């Protein structure tokens, strides 16, 4: 029978396979180098493009400008006094100045714009600039309507605007930011563009009430009752006092007397933020339609403390006994706290103080009148209260209290006087006036002393 030798490396099939393998090796060895060289060329091209762009920007910035813009504020710090529902807002005023340093400048566009910018830290689409920032124009001033020439010197234009009381204050936190920006733009007929921006810091101050707020919490099935008195309005700087009374700590059951002893008290101030990211027109379908958004929540601690002593306890059976303590609380400025902000549709920042009381149970039998025995029972009494964090009022007052009275507010003038039978006075009718005798007591004394006795 014929014998068929297997295909070896020296055979035709072996040589063909080896040739294919060598060809694939050559292709694999060549393609990465070509790919890497192409990528390096592309990177070098981008780097050179960026360098040229920076160079052109530098050269453009180094060119001497014939004019420059300046925004000079004249109004006091912008503070809205009162809650958003009752505040009259803050009055903004200033001067927009155009400094022409060299030759006269002819402008075809000269305007000032006030914009409220709400920036989302977690937008609906990360790569979309319209989803990242929601800008709303509040006011726009057109300085000129037709092209106009400005001579050498300083040209000032006053502007004013009332920031309404419901507008949220300037805010920056982990979920987003709220800013108010004044932007002035001037374009010359030679297409030379001048632009300047000025950020406004709008704050809110709530008037603190005269009395502290009181709250009562019950903890069934025990008889424990906690009464807390705290200020409803606090400030980022400074401390405030909290008074706490733990009542119903002693009770009697048949032959046992039961009491609850306070072992530890913990408090913390929490900042709760909520932000609703709104999409742009292109990405409305990502959230299921217009008017919807993605809600983000964040809670962080901006102040905390722990007490293991400092309270006074009364374990008298009559009245149920009580434990009283007054302790200070404050906000940690290193946490960069944010004041309370309320926006109807986009975001809100609120604060609360949380108290935790750790109490242990002790019993006393009727047979032993001196030794109290601790049981394995312990409880954590937890409660939270809402507080309002706001800026201090300081020496400022609302703008509407500073303005002069309006025409309708001016009271009636005092009653007039009737002038009847008025005649001119003639001094000649009195005749000649004789001088009055004037005696000098000092001269009389000297004459009497000079006479001999």
C-alpha positions as CSV (number, residue, x, y, z in Angstrom):
1,X,0.0,0.0,0.0
2,X,1.3,3.5,-0.7
3,X,2.5,5.3,2.2
4,X,1.6,9.0,2.5
5,X,4.0,11.0,4.5
6,X,2.5,13.6,6.8
7,X,3.0,17.3,5.9
8,X,6.2,18.5,7.5
9,X,7.8,21.8,7.8
10,X,9.8,21.0,4.7
11,X,6.8,20.1,2.6
12,X,4.6,22.3,0.5
13,X,1.9,22.5,3.1
14,X,4.4,23.2,5.8
15,X,6.0,25.9,3.7
16,X,2.7,27.6,3.0
17,X,1.6,27.6,6.6
18,X,5.0,28.9,7.7
19,X,4.7,31.6,5.0
20,X,1.3,32.6,6.3
21,X,2.5,32.7,9.9
22,X,5.5,34.8,8.9
23,X,3.3,37.1,7.0
24,X,0.9,37.5,9.9
25,X,3.9,38.1,12.2
26,X,5.1,40.8,9.8
27,X,1.7,42.4,9.7
28,X,1.4,42.3,13.5
29,X,4.9,43.6,13.9
30,X,4.3,46.5,11.5
31,X,0.8,47.6,12.4
32,X,1.5,48.5,16.0
33,X,4.4,50.7,15.0
34,X,2.3,52.4,12.3
35,X,-0.5,52.9,14.8
36,X,1.8,54.3,17.4
37,X,3.5,56.6,15.0
38,X,0.1,57.9,13.7
39,X,-1.0,58.5,17.3
40,X,2.2,60.3,18.1
41,X,1.8,62.5,15.0
42,X,-1.7,63.3,16.0
43,X,-0.7,64.2,19.6
44,X,2.2,66.4,18.3
45,X,-0.3,68.1,15.9
46,X,-2.6,68.8,18.8
47,X,0.2,70.1,21.0
48,X,1.4,72.5,18.3
49,X,-2.2,73.6,17.7
50,X,-2.6,74.5,21.3
51,X,0.7,76.3,21.4
52,X,-0.3,78.4,18.4
53,X,-3.6,79.1,20.0
54,X,-2.0,80.2,23.2
55,X,0.5,82.3,21.3
56,X,-2.3,84.1,19.4
57,X,-4.2,84.7,22.6
58,X,-1.0,86.1,24.3
59,X,-0.3,88.3,21.3
60,X,-3.9,89.5,21.3
61,X,-3.8,90.2,25.0
62,X,-0.5,92.1,24.7
63,X,-1.9,94.5,22.1
64,X,-2.6,97.9,23.6
65,X,-6.3,98.5,23.9
66,X,-7.7,101.9,23.2
67,X,-10.5,101.5,25.8
68,X,-11.4,99.3,28.8
69,X,-14.5,98.7,30.9
70,X,-15.0,99.0,34.6
71,X,-17.9,98.1,36.9
72,X,-18.0,100.2,40.1
73,X,-20.5,99.3,42.7
74,X,-22.1,102.0,44.9
75,X,-24.8,100.0,46.8
76,X,-24.1,98.6,50.2
77,X,-23.7,94.8,50.7
78,X,-26.7,93.0,49.1
79,X,-28.7,91.5,51.9
80,X,-32.4,90.4,51.7
81,X,-33.9,90.9,55.1
82,X,-36.7,88.5,56.2
83,X,-38.1,85.3,54.7
84,X,-38.5,84.9,51.0
85,X,-42.2,85.3,51.4
86,X,-42.0,88.7,53.2
87,X,-38.6,90.1,52.1
88,X,-38.6,93.2,49.9
89,X,-35.3,92.3,48.4
90,X,-32.0,94.1,48.0
91,X,-31.3,97.3,45.9
92,X,-28.4,97.1,43.5
93,X,-26.8,100.2,42.1
94,X,-23.5,101.2,40.5
95,X,-21.7,102.8,37.6
96,X,-20.5,101.3,34.3
97,X,-17.4,103.1,33.2
98,X,-15.8,103.2,29.8
99,X,-12.2,104.5,29.9
100,X,-11.0,105.7,26.5
101,X,-7.2,105.9,26.8
102,X,-6.0,106.8,23.4
103,X,-8.0,107.8,20.3
104,X,-11.8,108.1,20.2
105,X,-13.6,104.8,20.0
106,X,-16.7,104.2,18.0
107,X,-18.9,101.4,19.4
108,X,-21.7,99.6,17.7
109,X,-22.7,97.5,20.7
110,X,-22.6,98.5,24.4
111,X,-24.7,96.7,26.9
112,X,-24.9,95.4,30.5
113,X,-26.6,92.2,31.6
114,X,-27.5,90.7,34.9
115,X,-27.8,86.9,34.8
116,X,-28.6,84.3,37.5
117,X,-26.6,81.2,36.9
118,X,-27.5,77.8,38.5
119,X,-24.7,75.3,38.0
120,X,-25.3,71.6,38.5
121,X,-22.4,69.5,39.9
122,X,-24.2,66.4,38.6
123,X,-25.9,67.4,35.3
124,X,-28.1,65.2,33.3
125,X,-25.5,65.0,30.5
126,X,-21.9,65.5,31.6
127,X,-20.7,66.5,28.2
128,X,-23.4,69.1,27.5
129,X,-22.7,72.7,28.6
130,X,-26.4,73.6,28.5
131,X,-27.2,70.8,31.0
132,X,-24.4,72.0,33.3
133,X,-25.5,75.6,33.6
134,X,-29.0,77.0,33.7
135,X,-28.8,80.7,33.0
136,X,-31.7,83.1,33.4
137,X,-31.5,86.8,32.4
138,X,-32.8,89.1,35.1
139,X,-32.1,92.5,33.5
140,X,-30.5,93.9,30.4
141,X,-29.4,97.5,29.9
142,X,-28.7,98.7,26.3
143,X,-26.4,101.7,26.7
144,X,-26.5,102.6,23.1
145,X,-29.0,101.7,20.4
146,X,-27.0,103.1,17.4
147,X,-23.3,103.3,16.8
148,X,-21.8,106.1,18.8
149,X,-18.3,107.6,19.2
150,X,-16.7,108.1,22.6
151,X,-14.0,110.7,23.0
152,X,-10.9,110.3,25.2
153,X,-11.7,110.2,28.9
154,X,-14.1,108.4,31.2
155,X,-17.7,107.9,30.3
156,X,-20.0,106.7,33.2
157,X,-23.4,105.2,33.0
158,X,-25.4,104.6,36.2
159,X,-27.5,101.5,36.6
160,X,-29.8,100.1,39.3
161,X,-32.0,97.1,39.9
162,X,-34.1,95.6,42.6
163,X,-33.2,92.0,43.4
164,X,-36.6,90.6,44.5
165,X,-36.9,89.1,47.9
166,X,-37.8,85.6,46.7
167,X,-34.5,85.2,44.9
168,X,-32.2,82.6,46.6
169,X,-29.0,83.8,48.1
170,X,-25.6,83.1,46.5
171,X,-24.8,79.5,47.3
172,X,-21.9,77.0,46.7
173,X,-22.0,73.4,47.9
174,X,-21.2,69.9,46.7
175,X,-24.4,69.6,44.6
176,X,-24.2,72.9,42.7
177,X,-23.9,76.7,43.0
178,X,-26.1,79.7,42.5
179,X,-24.4,82.9,41.3
180,X,-25.4,86.4,40.1
181,X,-23.1,87.9,37.5
182,X,-23.0,91.4,35.9
183,X,-21.5,91.2,32.5
184,X,-20.7,94.3,30.3
185,X,-19.9,93.9,26.6
186,X,-18.7,96.5,24.2
187,X,-17.9,95.9,20.5
188,X,-16.3,98.6,18.3
189,X,-16.9,99.1,14.7
190,X,-13.5,97.5,14.0
191,X,-14.8,94.4,15.8
192,X,-12.6,94.9,18.8
193,X,-14.5,93.2,21.7
194,X,-14.3,94.3,25.4
195,X,-15.9,92.3,28.1
196,X,-15.9,92.4,31.9
197,X,-17.8,90.4,34.6
198,X,-18.5,91.2,38.2
199,X,-19.9,88.5,40.6
200,X,-22.5,89.6,43.1
201,X,-22.7,88.2,46.6
202,X,-26.4,88.1,47.6
203,X,-27.1,87.2,51.2
204,X,-30.2,86.7,53.4
205,X,-30.7,87.6,57.0
206,X,-33.6,86.4,59.1
207,X,-34.6,88.4,62.1
208,X,-34.4,86.1,65.2
209,X,-37.5,85.9,67.4
210,X,-37.4,87.3,70.9
211,X,-38.3,83.9,72.5
212,X,-36.6,80.5,72.0
213,X,-38.6,77.6,70.5
214,X,-39.7,74.8,72.8
215,X,-40.3,71.2,71.9
216,X,-41.4,68.1,73.8
217,X,-40.7,64.5,72.9
218,X,-42.2,61.4,74.5
219,X,-40.6,58.0,74.5
220,X,-43.1,55.2,75.3
221,X,-43.4,52.7,76.8
222,X,-41.4,54.5,79.4
223,X,-42.4,57.7,81.3
224,X,-39.4,59.6,79.9
225,X,-40.2,63.0,78.5
226,X,-37.7,65.4,77.0
227,X,-38.2,69.2,76.9
228,X,-35.8,71.2,74.8
229,X,-35.5,75.0,74.4
230,X,-33.4,76.2,71.5
231,X,-33.1,79.3,69.2
232,X,-34.8,78.7,65.9
233,X,-32.4,81.0,64.1
234,X,-28.6,80.5,64.4
235,X,-25.6,82.0,62.6
236,X,-22.5,80.4,61.0
237,X,-20.2,82.4,63.4
238,X,-20.7,82.2,67.2
239,X,-22.4,79.7,69.5
240,X,-25.9,79.3,70.8
241,X,-27.3,77.6,74.0
242,X,-29.6,74.6,74.2
243,X,-31.5,73.8,77.4
244,X,-32.6,70.2,77.9
245,X,-34.7,68.7,80.7
246,X,-35.2,64.9,81.0
247,X,-38.3,64.3,83.1
248,X,-40.0,61.1,84.5
249,X,-36.7,59.3,85.2
250,X,-38.0,57.7,88.5
251,X,-40.9,55.4,88.9
252,X,-42.1,52.9,91.5
253,X,-43.5,49.4,90.6
254,X,-44.6,47.3,93.6
255,X,-41.4,46.6,95.6
256,X,-39.0,48.1,93.0
257,X,-38.0,51.6,92.4
258,X,-36.8,52.2,88.8
259,X,-34.7,55.1,87.6
260,X,-33.0,56.1,84.3
261,X,-29.5,57.7,84.6
262,X,-28.1,59.8,81.8
263,X,-24.7,58.5,80.8
264,X,-23.9,60.4,77.6
265,X,-25.3,63.2,75.5
266,X,-24.3,63.7,71.8
267,X,-25.4,66.6,69.5
268,X,-24.7,67.3,65.9
269,X,-25.7,69.9,63.3
270,X,-26.5,68.5,59.9
271,X,-26.8,70.2,56.6
272,X,-29.3,68.6,54.2
273,X,-29.0,69.7,50.5
274,X,-31.3,68.8,47.6
275,X,-30.7,69.6,44.0
276,X,-32.8,68.7,41.0
277,X,-30.8,68.7,37.8
278,X,-32.8,70.0,34.9
279,X,-32.0,68.9,31.3
280,X,-31.6,71.1,28.3
281,X,-33.9,70.9,25.3
282,X,-31.7,68.3,23.5
283,X,-31.7,65.9,26.5
284,X,-35.3,66.1,27.7
285,X,-36.0,62.5,26.8
286,X,-33.4,61.3,29.3
287,X,-35.5,62.3,32.3
288,X,-38.9,61.3,30.8
289,X,-40.2,64.5,29.5
290,X,-40.3,68.3,30.0
291,X,-40.5,69.7,33.5
292,X,-38.8,66.7,35.1
293,X,-35.3,66.2,36.5
294,X,-32.9,64.1,38.5
295,X,-33.0,64.6,42.2
296,X,-29.7,64.5,44.2
297,X,-29.5,64.5,48.0
298,X,-26.6,65.1,50.3
299,X,-26.3,65.3,54.1
300,X,-23.2,66.3,56.0
301,X,-22.2,67.2,59.5
302,X,-21.1,70.8,60.1
303,X,-20.9,70.6,63.9
304,X,-20.9,68.0,66.7
305,X,-20.1,67.5,70.4
306,X,-20.2,65.0,73.2
307,X,-20.9,65.5,76.9
308,X,-20.3,62.9,79.6
309,X,-20.9,65.2,82.6
310,X,-22.2,68.7,83.4
311,X,-25.9,67.9,84.2
312,X,-27.8,67.9,87.4
313,X,-30.1,65.1,88.4
314,X,-32.9,65.0,91.0
315,X,-34.0,61.4,91.8
316,X,-36.8,62.3,94.2
317,X,-39.7,60.0,93.8
318,X,-42.2,62.8,94.2
319,X,-42.7,64.4,90.8
320,X,-40.9,61.7,88.9
321,X,-37.4,63.2,89.1
322,X,-35.6,65.1,86.4
323,X,-32.2,65.8,84.8
324,X,-31.3,69.3,83.5
325,X,-28.5,70.6,81.5
326,X,-27.6,73.6,79.4
327,X,-24.8,73.2,76.8
328,X,-23.4,75.4,74.0
329,X,-23.4,74.4,70.3
330,X,-21.6,76.0,67.4
331,X,-20.9,75.4,63.7
332,X,-17.5,74.3,62.5
333,X,-16.3,77.0,60.1
334,X,-13.8,74.5,58.5
335,X,-16.8,72.6,57.2
336,X,-17.7,75.7,55.1
337,X,-21.4,75.8,56.1
338,X,-24.1,77.2,53.7
339,X,-27.0,79.2,54.9
340,X,-30.5,78.1,54.4
341,X,-31.7,78.5,50.8
342,X,-35.0,77.8,49.2
343,X,-35.7,77.5,45.5
344,X,-39.2,76.4,44.4
345,X,-38.1,74.0,41.6
346,X,-34.3,73.5,41.7
347,X,-32.6,73.2,45.0
348,X,-32.9,73.7,48.8
349,X,-30.6,73.7,51.8
350,X,-31.9,73.1,55.3
351,X,-30.4,72.4,58.7
352,X,-31.3,70.4,61.7
353,X,-29.9,69.7,65.2
354,X,-29.9,66.1,66.3
355,X,-29.7,65.1,70.0
356,X,-29.0,61.6,71.3
357,X,-29.3,60.7,75.0
358,X,-27.9,57.4,76.2
359,X,-29.7,56.4,79.4
360,X,-29.2,53.2,81.5
361,X,-31.7,51.6,83.9
362,X,-31.1,51.1,87.6
363,X,-33.3,49.5,90.1
364,X,-33.6,49.6,93.9
365,X,-35.5,46.9,95.9
366,X,-37.4,47.6,99.0
367,X,-35.1,45.3,101.0
368,X,-32.1,47.4,100.1
369,X,-32.5,51.1,100.6
370,X,-28.9,52.2,99.6
371,X,-27.5,50.2,96.7
372,X,-28.8,50.7,93.2
373,X,-28.2,47.8,90.8
374,X,-27.7,48.5,87.1
375,X,-29.6,46.3,84.7
376,X,-28.8,45.3,81.2
377,X,-31.4,47.7,79.8
378,X,-30.3,50.9,78.1
379,X,-32.0,53.2,75.6
380,X,-30.9,55.8,73.1
381,X,-33.3,58.7,73.0
382,X,-32.9,60.4,69.6
383,X,-34.7,63.6,68.5
384,X,-34.2,66.2,65.7
385,X,-35.2,69.8,65.4
386,X,-35.2,72.1,62.4
387,X,-33.1,75.3,62.8
388,X,-32.6,78.2,60.3
389,X,-29.0,79.1,59.5
390,X,-28.7,82.7,58.3
391,X,-26.3,85.6,58.2
392,X,-26.2,88.1,61.0
393,X,-28.2,91.3,60.6
394,X,-25.4,93.6,61.6
395,X,-26.1,97.3,61.3
396,X,-27.9,97.1,58.0
397,X,-31.6,97.7,57.4
398,X,-33.8,96.9,54.5
399,X,-33.7,99.3,51.5
400,X,-37.3,100.2,51.8
401,X,-36.8,101.6,55.3
402,X,-33.9,103.8,54.1
403,X,-35.8,105.6,51.3
404,X,-37.5,108.9,51.9
405,X,-41.3,109.0,52.3
406,X,-43.4,108.8,49.1
407,X,-45.8,111.5,48.0
408,X,-48.8,109.7,49.4
409,X,-47.0,109.2,52.8
410,X,-46.3,112.9,53.4
411,X,-48.7,114.1,56.1
412,X,-50.8,117.3,55.8
413,X,-49.0,120.6,56.4
414,X,-49.6,122.5,59.6
415,X,-52.5,125.0,59.6
416,X,-51.8,128.4,58.0
417,X,-52.0,131.8,59.7
418,X,-54.5,134.5,58.7
419,X,-52.9,137.9,58.0
420,X,-55.5,140.7,58.3
421,X,-55.1,144.5,58.9
422,X,-51.4,144.5,58.3
423,X,-50.0,148.0,58.4
424,X,-46.5,149.3,57.8
425,X,-44.6,150.4,60.8
426,X,-43.5,154.1,60.9
427,X,-40.8,154.8,63.6
428,X,-41.3,158.6,63.1
429,X,-44.6,158.5,64.9
430,X,-43.0,157.7,68.3
431,X,-41.1,161.1,68.4
432,X,-37.8,161.5,70.1
433,X,-36.6,158.9,72.6
434,X,-34.9,160.1,75.8
435,X,-32.0,158.0,77.1
436,X,-32.6,155.9,80.2
437,X,-30.5,156.8,83.3
438,X,-27.8,154.2,83.9
439,X,-26.2,153.9,87.3
440,X,-22.9,152.1,87.9
441,X,-22.8,150.5,91.3
442,X,-19.0,150.2,91.2
443,X,-18.6,154.0,90.7
444,X,-21.1,154.6,93.6
445,X,-19.1,152.4,95.9
446,X,-15.9,154.1,95.1
447,X,-17.4,157.6,95.8
448,X,-18.8,156.5,99.1
449,X,-15.5,155.0,100.2
450,X,-13.6,158.2,99.3
451,X,-15.7,160.4,101.7
452,X,-14.2,160.8,105.2
453,X,-16.2,159.3,108.1
